[in-house]
Amino acid sequence: MLYRRVGNSYCYTAFESEQLTTLLKREGGKQATVQYNVFSTFGREGKYTLRSINGVLLADGKRTVTQVDQSGGQILLGGDEALSCP
């Protein structure tokens, strides 16, 4: 699970990938570099794909490079309004 703090709240992406789990365990860090492809319609951010984690390419635009089961959302705390996640 990847978390990104926004104000007092969090955006998260949950994923399931044996390759990424092995890589992240081997690196032993608590932080990862994550890139997203964010798609906009009429200037409003909408759907997104997880582009890469620590340099492992998962999606190039809408084209999936590495199949990863993923979902995401937001955890609102401290009176924050709805977040623009990712």
N, C-alpha and C positions, 0 to 999 in steps of 0.2 A: 504494500500500500504506500502510495506517495502522497505527502501532504504539502500544501503551500499555504503559508499564513497570509491572510488579507485582512488588515485591521485587527480586530479581536477574534476573527473567525478563520475558517480554513476551507480551502478547496481540496478535494482528494481525488485520486485515481487509483482504483483497485485493479490489479492485473494478475494473470496467472500465466507464467511462462517458466518452464524448467531452465531454459538457457539463461534468462535474466536473473532468476533466483540464484543460480550457480555463480554467475558473474558478480553479483552484488555481495554475496557471501564471501567470495574470494577476495574482493577489494576491501571488505571489512569496514567500510565507511558508513556513517549515518546520514551522509548527504549524497545526492545524486544529481547530475546535470540532466535536466529533462527539457525536451523541446516538443511543442505541440504545433499541429497544423490547425489553424482556426479559420472557419469558413463564415463569411458574412453575407447577409442578404439585405440589400438596401441600407447598408451602413450599420446594421445590427449584428453583433456577434451571435453565432448560433452553434451549430454542431462543431465538433473538433475530433481530430484523431491524435493519438499519441505518436509523435514523429520519431523520437529516439530517447533512449535512456543511456547515459554514460557512453554515447557514441554508437550504440547498437541501433541501427536503422530499423524501424518497425513499419513506417508508412511514408510514402513519398506523395504528398497531396492525398488524393482519395485512393491511390493505389497501395494496397497492402503488400509490404515486402516480407515481413515476418508475422505469421499468424499469432496473435495474443488475445486471449479473452480479457476484455476490460470493461469497466463501468466507472462512473464517476459521479460526483455530486458536491454538496457543500454542507458544512456544519456551521450554523449561525450561532454566535455567542455575543454577549454584551450589547444587545440591542442593535447589532449591525443589520442593515437592509440586505436584501438578496444580493449575492455576489455575482460577478461576471467570471465564472469559472470556465476554462482552466485558468 
